[in-house]
Amino acid sequence: MKRSHFACAIATLSLGALGAVPAAAQDTANEEAAEGRGDRRVSVDPYIEASQVLVAELSPGDDVVTYTQLAVGVDASLTGRNNGGSVSLRYERNIGYGDDALDSDTLSGVARGYATVVPRALTIEGGALAARTRVDGNGGATLNPLVGDDSESRIYSAYAGPNLHTRAGDVELNANYRIGYSRVEAPDAIVLAPGAGAVDVFDESVVQVAGFHAGTRPGEPLPVGLGVGGGWVQEDVSNLDQRVQDRFVRADVQVPVSRDLALVGGVGYEDVEVSSRDAVRDAAGNPVIGDDGRFVTDDSEPRRIAYEATGLIWDVGVMWRPSPRTALEAHVGRRYDSTTYYGTFAWAPSSRSNVNVAVYDSVSGFGGLLNTALANLPTEFSAARNALSGDFTGCVGGEQGASCLAGVLGSVRSAVFRSRGIAAGYSVTLGRIDTGIGAGYQRRKFIAAPGTVLASANGVVDEAYWVNYYIGAQIGRRAGVDGNIYASWIDSGFADSGEVFALGASAAYRQSITDRLSARAALAVDRLDSEAAIEDYTSATALLGLRYDF
């Protein structure tokens, strides 16, 4: 099985240039590359594991619990002439010992792939994600809770749809459609503190995205490239029947300045609307909370508008591609009735290292943001997993570098928001050592309709910062070590929430016993400081186990 190396780099969360159809581009490139090679590579690596896990609470208490962890999983990839994709899937059973230990069953993993219907023209793509998360008292979320943690929640997301890429003379035509579903299975309403209100945790949503673009390249036949496009995005969130609708059309131009540099710009019209319903009220006027810990939607009342933005949109920018290893695209313009910035930078100083930066800006619910990030993952990757719990960490690595979903979490509150941020990462391979570092910032401004139970969230801002360092080294032919350090800080604008700081480190060692059987040991320390919690929490975890690769 391939060993992954990750720097918690980037998932590009924006839809890119308005009117572009980014989902089609990557799979078309994959298809053409595979067709050019004329090869087909298949890798399937199933395995089973048996481990003993010890979790010691260092503060505020001193509880110690142990678990037997049994797991089965598979990592597989396919790269061929007409199809491609990767999957990492794992099922585990944790059996606890003692009154404070909780048994659990967990399915985690990620998949992304495409299948060609018409070569060089029509493909079908899809993806899926399953992961565990810890939800704290302010609605913030981090992947990979401790085994048996009673604040554990489950996140699921999946999407599928067709991509069309063809030409009509000098005009290049792109179109795509996808439908996606996301769900968070959380415990009953998260309570901040005795007497405080409950956090309405995101439940589920369905998002649909469609787009088209027709354009010419500079020199084919005009000196400048011209294009026209449009798109439609709709997300329906189950919590209080929230809905995000975004429809736009635009024209764009690309003006070459030199062989490596071009100026780009576009202008168009956009109609954005966010709406919802209120919660059912009891006789005293208080919102009713259902058995699932979420507000009960009042379907008898009409929808209420939370946000509208209709009118002219525009952006200008540059595209700089001095070599196959360097690409920069930066845009500034007006959207959502305010200034918007977005862009990407990718640089591979050598075949063993890469740098990635992304700046994004979008309006969506939690499910739409997660689904878009999943769709932007590469189709050929290896997935990173927590050395102790076996959970999918949210990061994948491929030939083009690493991509992470960790920045998407931030908050699992149900309210729709405008998300703006930046993520950057650097990873390098030095002989038998893989190492990297990544960092990011995200700002979420929540949107809610006046007169509804979510009205107090309107205009509230959550800010999140995160950084991750990873190192992995092969020791001879039969052993290896891995280490990870992470830190995240969330500053929530919600009342009774405040700041949350998470810090942790882990180290793991693996030793081959035979060609297929290996032993492994791992240690981790994690700390969570939260103003919303009565006391801060610190824990240490240890693991000893065996793994058999078929």
C-alpha positions as CSV (number, residue, x, y, z in Angstrom):
1,M,0.0,0.0,0.0
2,K,1.3,3.5,-0.8
3,R,2.3,5.6,2.1
4,S,0.7,9.1,2.1
5,H,2.3,12.4,2.8
6,F,0.2,15.5,3.4
7,A,0.6,19.1,4.4
8,C,-3.0,19.8,5.1
9,A,-2.9,21.9,1.9
10,I,-5.9,23.1,0.0
11,A,-9.4,22.4,-1.1
12,T,-10.4,25.2,-3.5
13,L,-13.9,26.1,-2.2
14,S,-14.9,28.8,-4.7
15,L,-16.5,28.0,-8.0
16,G,-13.7,29.8,-9.7
17,A,-14.4,32.3,-12.4
18,L,-18.1,33.0,-12.8
19,G,-19.3,31.1,-15.9
20,A,-16.5,28.6,-15.9
21,V,-17.2,24.9,-15.6
22,P,-14.3,23.7,-13.4
23,A,-15.6,20.2,-12.7
24,A,-15.3,19.2,-16.3
25,A,-11.8,20.4,-16.8
26,Q,-10.0,18.0,-14.4
27,D,-11.6,14.8,-15.6
28,T,-11.2,15.7,-19.3
29,A,-7.5,16.3,-18.6
30,N,-7.3,13.0,-16.8
31,E,-9.0,11.2,-19.6
32,E,-6.8,12.8,-22.3
33,A,-3.7,12.0,-20.3
34,A,-4.7,8.3,-19.8
35,E,-5.6,8.1,-23.5
36,G,-2.3,9.6,-24.5
37,R,-0.4,6.9,-22.4
38,G,-2.6,4.2,-23.7
39,D,-2.2,2.4,-20.4
40,R,-4.4,1.1,-17.6
41,R,-3.2,0.8,-14.0
42,V,-5.2,-0.9,-11.2
43,S,-4.2,-1.1,-7.6
44,V,-6.3,-2.8,-4.9
45,D,-4.9,-3.1,-1.3
46,P,-7.3,-4.7,1.2
47,Y,-6.2,-5.2,4.9
48,I,-7.4,-6.2,8.3
49,E,-6.2,-4.8,11.7
50,A,-6.5,-5.7,15.4
51,S,-5.3,-3.2,18.0
52,Q,-5.5,-2.3,21.7
53,V,-6.2,1.4,22.4
54,L,-5.8,3.2,25.7
55,V,-7.2,6.7,26.3
56,A,-6.2,8.5,29.5
57,E,-7.9,11.8,30.5
58,L,-5.2,14.1,31.9
59,S,-7.5,17.0,32.8
60,P,-9.9,17.9,34.2
61,G,-10.4,14.3,35.3
62,D,-8.2,11.2,35.4
63,D,-10.3,8.5,33.8
64,V,-8.5,5.7,31.8
65,V,-10.4,3.5,29.4
66,T,-9.3,0.8,27.0
67,Y,-10.7,-0.5,23.7
68,T,-10.1,-3.4,21.4
69,Q,-10.2,-2.1,17.8
70,L,-11.0,-4.4,14.9
71,A,-10.9,-3.0,11.4
72,V,-11.2,-4.0,7.8
73,G,-10.5,-1.7,4.9
74,V,-9.4,-1.2,1.3
75,D,-7.4,1.3,-0.7
76,A,-7.8,1.2,-4.4
77,S,-7.2,3.2,-7.5
78,L,-7.8,2.9,-11.3
79,T,-6.2,4.9,-14.0
80,G,-7.2,3.9,-17.5
81,R,-8.1,5.1,-21.0
82,N,-11.7,5.8,-20.2
83,N,-12.1,5.5,-16.5
84,G,-10.2,6.7,-13.4
85,G,-10.7,7.1,-9.7
86,S,-9.5,6.3,-6.1
87,V,-11.2,5.0,-3.0
88,S,-10.1,4.6,0.6
89,L,-12.8,2.8,2.7
90,R,-12.5,1.5,6.3
91,Y,-15.0,-0.1,8.7
92,E,-14.0,-0.5,12.4
93,R,-15.5,-1.9,15.5
94,N,-14.4,-0.5,18.9
95,I,-15.2,-2.7,21.9
96,G,-14.8,-0.8,25.2
97,Y,-13.9,-2.1,28.6
98,G,-15.3,-0.4,31.8
99,D,-18.3,1.7,32.6
100,D,-17.0,4.8,30.9
101,A,-16.1,3.1,27.6
102,L,-18.5,3.3,24.7
103,D,-18.7,0.7,22.0
104,S,-18.9,2.1,18.5
105,D,-19.1,1.1,14.8
106,T,-17.5,3.5,12.3
107,L,-17.5,3.6,8.5
108,S,-15.0,6.2,7.1
109,G,-13.5,7.0,3.8
110,V,-13.4,9.0,0.6
111,A,-13.9,8.2,-3.1
112,R,-13.7,10.2,-6.3
113,G,-13.8,9.0,-9.9
114,Y,-15.1,9.4,-13.4
115,A,-16.2,7.2,-16.3
116,T,-16.2,8.1,-20.0
117,V,-19.4,7.8,-21.9
118,V,-18.1,9.5,-25.1
119,P,-14.3,9.7,-25.4
120,R,-13.0,13.3,-25.3
121,A,-16.6,14.6,-24.9
122,L,-18.9,13.2,-22.2
123,T,-17.9,11.9,-18.7
124,I,-19.8,11.0,-15.6
125,E,-18.1,11.9,-12.3
126,G,-18.9,11.2,-8.7
127,G,-17.5,11.2,-5.2
128,A,-18.4,10.3,-1.6
129,L,-17.1,11.0,1.9
130,A,-17.7,9.5,5.4
131,A,-16.0,10.8,8.5
132,R,-16.3,11.3,12.2
133,T,-16.1,14.7,13.8
134,R,-16.2,16.3,17.3
135,V,-18.7,19.1,17.7
136,D,-18.0,21.5,20.6
137,G,-20.3,23.9,22.4
138,N,-20.0,26.8,19.9
139,G,-20.9,24.6,16.9
140,G,-17.2,24.3,15.8
141,A,-16.1,20.9,14.5
142,T,-12.8,19.1,14.1
143,L,-12.2,15.7,12.5
144,N,-11.2,12.6,14.4
145,P,-12.7,12.7,17.9
146,L,-11.3,10.3,20.5
147,V,-12.7,6.8,20.3
148,G,-16.0,6.6,22.2
149,D,-16.2,10.4,22.7
150,D,-19.8,11.2,23.6
151,S,-19.6,14.4,21.5
152,E,-18.9,12.4,18.3
153,S,-20.9,13.1,15.2
154,R,-20.8,11.6,11.7
155,I,-20.5,13.5,8.4
156,Y,-21.6,12.1,5.1
157,S,-21.5,13.7,1.6
158,A,-21.8,12.4,-1.9
159,Y,-22.4,13.8,-5.4
160,A,-22.6,12.7,-9.1
161,G,-23.2,14.3,-12.5
162,P,-22.2,14.5,-16.1
163,N,-19.6,16.8,-17.7
164,L,-19.6,17.7,-21.4
165,H,-16.5,19.0,-23.2
166,T,-16.5,19.4,-27.0
167,R,-15.7,21.9,-29.8
168,A,-17.7,23.5,-32.6
169,G,-15.1,24.8,-35.0
170,D,-13.0,27.4,-33.0
171,V,-15.5,27.4,-30.2
172,E,-14.8,25.3,-27.1
173,L,-18.0,24.2,-25.3
174,N,-18.2,23.1,-21.7
175,A,-21.3,22.2,-19.6
176,N,-21.8,20.3,-16.4
177,Y,-24.4,19.4,-13.8
178,R,-24.1,17.7,-10.5
179,I,-26.4,16.9,-7.6
180,G,-25.0,16.3,-4.1
181,Y,-26.2,15.3,-0.7
182,S,-24.6,16.0,2.7
183,R,-25.7,15.0,6.2
184,V,-24.4,15.4,9.8
185,E,-25.6,12.9,12.3
186,A,-25.1,14.6,15.7
187,P,-26.1,13.9,19.2
188,D,-29.0,15.8,20.7
189,A,-28.7,19.6,20.7
190,I,-25.3,20.8,21.8
191,V,-25.7,22.8,25.1
192,L,-23.1,25.5,25.7
193,A,-23.3,25.5,29.5
194,P,-26.0,25.1,32.2
195,G,-28.8,27.5,31.4
196,A,-27.4,28.4,27.9
197,G,-29.2,28.0,24.6
198,A,-28.7,25.1,22.3
199,V,-26.8,25.1,19.0
200,D,-28.9,24.2,16.0
201,V,-26.5,21.7,14.3
202,F,-26.8,21.2,10.5
203,D,-28.9,18.2,9.6
204,E,-28.9,17.6,5.8
205,S,-29.0,19.4,2.5
206,V,-29.3,18.8,-1.3
207,V,-27.3,21.0,-3.6
208,Q,-27.6,21.2,-7.4
209,V,-25.0,23.0,-9.6
210,A,-25.3,23.5,-13.4
211,G,-23.1,25.6,-15.7
212,F,-22.2,26.2,-19.3
213,H,-19.4,28.1,-21.1
214,A,-18.7,28.7,-24.8
215,G,-15.5,30.4,-25.7
216,T,-12.6,30.8,-28.1
217,R,-8.9,30.9,-27.3
218,P,-6.6,33.9,-28.2
219,G,-5.6,33.5,-31.9
220,E,-8.5,31.1,-32.7
221,P,-9.5,33.1,-34.7
222,L,-9.4,36.5,-33.0
223,P,-6.3,38.0,-31.3
224,V,-8.2,37.8,-28.0
225,G,-10.3,35.0,-26.4
226,L,-14.0,35.6,-26.0
227,G,-16.6,33.7,-24.1
228,V,-20.1,33.6,-22.7
229,G,-21.5,31.5,-19.9
230,G,-23.9,31.1,-17.1
231,G,-24.8,29.0,-14.1
232,W,-27.3,28.0,-11.5
233,V,-26.7,26.8,-7.9
234,Q,-29.4,25.8,-5.5
235,E,-29.0,24.3,-2.0
236,D,-32.0,23.2,0.1
237,V,-31.1,22.8,3.8
238,S,-33.5,20.8,5.9
239,N,-33.1,23.0,9.0
240,L,-35.9,25.5,8.9
241,D,-36.3,24.8,5.1
242,Q,-33.4,27.2,4.2
243,R,-32.7,27.7,0.6
244,V,-29.8,29.3,-1.4
245,Q,-30.4,30.2,-5.0
246,D,-27.8,31.7,-7.3
247,R,-28.3,32.3,-11.0
248,F,-26.0,34.2,-13.3
249,V,-24.9,34.9,-16.9
250,R,-21.8,36.7,-18.0
251,A,-19.4,37.4,-20.9
252,D,-15.6,37.3,-20.5
253,V,-12.5,38.2,-22.5
254,Q,-8.8,37.1,-22.4
255,V,-6.2,39.5,-23.7
256,P,-2.6,38.1,-24.1
257,V,0.1,40.4,-23.0
258,S,3.0,38.0,-23.6
259,R,3.5,34.3,-24.1
260,D,3.2,33.7,-20.4
261,L,0.8,36.5,-19.2
262,A,-2.8,37.4,-20.0
263,L,-5.3,39.9,-18.7
264,V,-8.8,38.5,-18.1
265,G,-12.1,40.1,-17.2
266,G,-15.8,39.6,-17.3
267,V,-19.2,41.3,-16.8
268,G,-22.6,39.9,-16.2
269,Y,-25.8,39.7,-14.2
270,E,-26.5,37.7,-11.1
271,D,-29.5,37.0,-8.9
272,V,-28.8,35.6,-5.4
273,E,-31.5,34.8,-2.8
274,V,-31.3,33.2,0.6
275,S,-34.7,32.3,2.4
276,S,-36.1,30.1,5.1
277,R,-39.1,29.4,7.3
278,D,-39.5,30.0,11.1
279,A,-39.7,27.3,13.8
280,V,-42.9,26.1,15.3
281,R,-43.7,28.1,18.5
282,D,-45.3,26.9,21.7
283,A,-48.0,28.8,23.6
284,A,-45.4,31.0,25.2
285,G,-43.8,31.8,21.9
286,N,-40.7,29.7,22.4
287,P,-39.3,27.7,19.5
288,V,-40.1,24.0,19.6
289,I,-37.1,21.6,19.5
290,G,-37.7,18.1,18.2
291,D,-36.4,14.7,19.4
292,D,-33.4,15.1,17.2
293,G,-32.3,18.2,19.0
294,R,-33.1,20.6,16.1
295,F,-35.7,23.2,15.6
296,V,-39.1,22.0,14.2
297,T,-39.9,23.8,11.0
298,D,-43.2,25.6,10.7
299,D,-44.3,24.6,7.1
300,S,-47.6,26.5,7.5
301,E,-45.9,29.9,7.3
302,P,-44.6,31.5,4.0
303,R,-40.8,31.6,3.3
304,R,-39.0,34.7,4.6
305,I,-36.2,36.4,2.7
306,A,-32.8,36.6,4.5
307,Y,-30.7,38.0,1.8
308,E,-31.0,39.3,-1.8
309,A,-28.4,40.5,-4.3
310,T,-29.5,41.3,-7.8
311,G,-27.7,43.2,-10.5
312,L,-24.3,43.8,-12.3
313,I,-21.3,41.6,-11.5
314,W,-17.8,41.9,-12.8
315,D,-14.2,40.9,-12.2
316,V,-10.8,41.5,-13.7
317,G,-7.6,39.6,-13.2
318,V,-4.4,38.1,-14.5
319,M,-3.3,34.6,-15.6
320,W,0.4,33.9,-15.5
321,R,1.9,30.6,-16.6
322,P,5.6,30.9,-17.2
323,S,6.2,27.2,-17.1
324,P,4.4,23.8,-16.7
325,R,5.4,24.0,-13.1
326,T,4.0,27.4,-12.3
327,A,0.5,28.8,-12.6
328,L,-1.1,31.9,-11.1
329,E,-4.6,33.2,-11.5
330,A,-5.9,36.2,-9.4
331,H,-9.2,38.0,-9.7
332,V,-10.9,41.1,-8.1
333,G,-14.4,42.2,-8.8
334,R,-17.9,42.8,-7.4
335,R,-20.3,40.1,-6.3
336,Y,-22.8,39.7,-3.5
337,D,-23.1,43.5,-3.4
338,S,-19.5,43.9,-2.2
339,T,-15.9,43.5,-3.4
340,T,-14.8,39.9,-4.0
341,Y,-11.4,38.3,-4.3
342,Y,-10.5,34.8,-5.5
343,G,-7.6,33.0,-7.2
344,T,-5.1,30.2,-7.1
345,F,-1.3,29.7,-7.2
346,A,0.5,26.4,-7.9
347,W,4.2,26.0,-8.0
348,A,6.3,22.9,-8.2
349,P,10.0,23.9,-7.6
350,S,11.0,20.3,-8.4
351,S,9.4,16.9,-9.0
352,R,9.6,16.3,-5.3
353,S,8.0,19.5,-3.9
354,N,5.0,21.7,-4.5
355,V,3.3,24.9,-3.2
356,N,-0.4,25.6,-3.4
357,V,-2.4,28.7,-2.4
358,A,-6.1,29.3,-2.8
359,V,-8.3,32.3,-2.1
360,Y,-12.1,31.8,-2.2
361,D,-15.5,33.5,-1.7
362,S,-18.9,31.9,-1.8
363,V,-22.4,31.8,-0.2
364,S,-23.7,28.4,0.8
365,G,-24.7,26.2,3.7
366,F,-22.4,23.7,5.3
367,G,-23.5,20.9,3.0
368,G,-22.9,22.9,-0.2
369,L,-19.4,24.0,0.9
370,L,-18.5,20.4,1.8
371,N,-19.9,19.0,-1.4
372,T,-18.0,21.5,-3.6
373,A,-14.8,20.7,-1.8
374,L,-15.3,17.0,-2.3
375,A,-15.9,17.6,-6.1
376,N,-12.6,19.5,-6.3
377,L,-10.5,16.6,-5.0
378,P,-8.3,14.9,-7.5
379,T,-9.4,11.5,-9.0
380,E,-6.0,9.9,-8.4
381,F,-5.0,10.1,-4.7
382,S,-4.0,8.3,-1.5
383,A,-5.9,9.2,1.7
384,A,-4.3,10.1,5.0
385,R,-5.7,8.4,8.1
386,N,-5.2,9.0,11.8
387,A,-2.5,6.7,13.1
388,L,-4.5,5.9,16.3
389,S,-8.2,5.9,15.4
390,G,-7.8,4.9,11.7
391,D,-10.2,7.8,10.8
392,F,-9.9,9.6,7.5
393,T,-8.2,12.9,8.4
394,G,-9.8,14.9,5.5
395,C,-6.6,15.1,3.5
396,V,-5.6,13.3,0.3
397,G,-2.4,13.5,-1.7
398,G,-1.7,13.0,-5.4
399,E,0.8,13.9,-8.1
400,Q,-0.4,17.5,-8.1
401,G,0.1,17.9,-4.3
402,A,-2.2,17.6,-1.3
403,S,-5.9,18.7,-0.8
404,C,-7.6,18.9,2.5
405,L,-11.3,19.2,3.6
406,A,-10.4,20.3,7.2
407,G,-10.9,24.0,6.5
408,V,-14.5,23.3,5.4
409,L,-15.6,22.3,8.9
410,G,-15.0,25.4,11.0
411,S,-18.7,25.3,12.2
412,V,-21.5,22.9,11.7
413,R,-24.2,25.4,12.6
414,S,-27.3,25.1,10.4
415,A,-27.4,28.8,9.2
416,V,-26.3,29.7,5.7
417,F,-23.2,31.9,5.5
418,R,-20.8,33.7,3.3
419,S,-17.4,32.0,3.4
420,R,-14.2,33.9,2.6
421,G,-10.7,32.6,3.2
422,I,-7.2,31.5,2.2
423,A,-5.4,28.2,2.5
424,A,-1.7,27.5,1.7
425,G,0.5,24.4,1.8
426,Y,4.0,23.2,1.1
427,S,5.1,19.6,0.8
428,V,8.5,18.0,-0.1
429,T,10.1,14.6,-0.4
430,L,13.7,14.4,0.6
431,G,15.0,10.9,0.0
432,R,13.0,8.7,2.3
433,I,11.5,11.6,4.2
434,D,8.2,13.2,3.4
435,T,7.3,16.4,5.1
436,G,5.0,19.4,4.8
437,I,3.2,22.3,6.4
438,G,-0.1,23.9,5.7
439,A,-2.1,26.8,7.1
440,G,-5.4,28.6,6.5
441,Y,-7.9,31.2,7.5
442,Q,-11.6,31.3,7.0
443,R,-14.2,33.9,7.8
444,R,-17.9,33.0,7.9
445,K,-20.6,35.6,8.1
446,F,-23.9,34.0,8.8
447,I,-27.2,34.9,7.0
448,A,-30.6,34.5,8.6
449,A,-34.1,35.9,8.0
450,P,-35.5,38.6,10.5
451,G,-38.4,37.4,12.6
452,T,-37.2,33.8,12.7
453,V,-35.5,31.8,15.4
454,L,-32.2,32.1,13.5
455,A,-32.5,35.9,13.4
456,S,-29.9,36.4,16.1
457,A,-27.3,34.7,13.8
458,N,-27.7,37.2,11.0
459,G,-24.5,39.1,10.6
460,V,-22.6,37.1,13.2
461,V,-19.0,36.3,12.2
462,D,-16.9,33.2,13.0
463,E,-13.2,33.3,12.3
464,A,-11.0,30.2,12.2
465,Y,-7.2,29.7,11.8
466,W,-5.4,26.4,11.4
467,V,-1.9,25.0,10.9
468,N,-0.6,21.5,10.4
469,Y,2.8,20.0,10.1
470,Y,3.5,16.4,9.0
471,I,6.7,14.3,8.7
472,G,7.1,10.7,7.6
473,A,10.3,8.7,7.2
474,Q,11.2,5.2,6.0
475,I,13.7,3.4,8.2
476,G,15.4,0.8,6.1
477,R,13.2,-1.5,4.1
478,R,11.0,-2.8,6.9
479,A,10.2,0.1,9.3
480,G,9.0,3.7,9.3
481,V,7.9,6.5,11.6
482,D,5.3,9.3,11.2
483,G,4.7,12.5,13.2
484,N,2.1,15.2,13.2
485,I,1.5,18.5,15.0
486,Y,-1.7,20.5,14.6
487,A,-3.3,23.7,16.0
488,S,-6.5,25.5,15.3
489,W,-8.2,28.5,16.8
490,I,-11.8,29.5,16.4
491,D,-13.2,32.9,17.5
492,S,-17.0,32.7,17.4
493,G,-19.2,35.8,17.4
494,F,-22.1,33.9,18.9
495,A,-23.1,34.7,22.5
496,D,-21.8,32.3,25.1
497,S,-19.4,30.8,22.5
498,G,-16.1,32.8,22.5
499,E,-12.8,31.2,21.6
500,V,-11.8,27.6,21.1
501,F,-8.2,26.5,20.8
502,A,-7.1,22.9,19.9
503,L,-3.6,21.6,19.9
504,G,-2.2,18.2,19.5
505,A,0.7,16.0,18.4
506,S,1.1,12.3,17.5
507,A,3.9,9.9,16.6
508,A,3.7,6.4,15.1
509,Y,6.1,3.5,14.4
510,R,5.5,0.6,12.1
511,Q,7.7,-2.6,11.8
512,S,7.2,-5.3,9.2
513,I,7.2,-8.8,10.6
514,T,6.7,-10.6,7.3
515,D,6.0,-9.4,3.8
516,R,2.3,-8.9,4.7
517,L,2.2,-8.7,8.5
518,S,3.3,-5.6,10.4
519,A,3.2,-4.4,14.0
520,R,2.5,-0.7,14.9
521,A,2.6,1.5,17.9
522,A,1.4,5.1,18.3
523,L,1.1,7.8,20.9
524,A,-0.9,11.1,20.8
525,V,-1.6,14.1,23.1
526,D,-4.6,16.4,22.5
527,R,-5.8,19.5,24.3
528,L,-9.0,21.5,23.8
529,D,-9.4,24.9,25.5
530,S,-12.9,26.4,25.1
531,E,-14.6,29.4,26.6
532,A,-17.9,27.7,26.0
533,A,-16.9,24.7,28.2
534,I,-16.8,24.6,32.0
535,E,-13.3,23.1,32.0
536,D,-10.6,22.5,29.4
537,Y,-9.8,19.0,28.3
538,T,-6.5,17.2,27.8
539,S,-6.0,13.5,26.9
540,A,-3.3,11.0,25.9
541,T,-3.8,8.0,23.7
542,A,-1.7,5.0,23.0
543,L,-2.1,2.1,20.5
544,L,-0.4,-1.3,19.9
545,G,-1.6,-3.4,17.1
546,L,-1.1,-5.8,14.1
547,R,-2.0,-5.3,10.5
548,Y,-2.2,-7.8,7.7
549,D,-2.1,-6.7,4.0
550,F,-3.6,-9.1,1.5
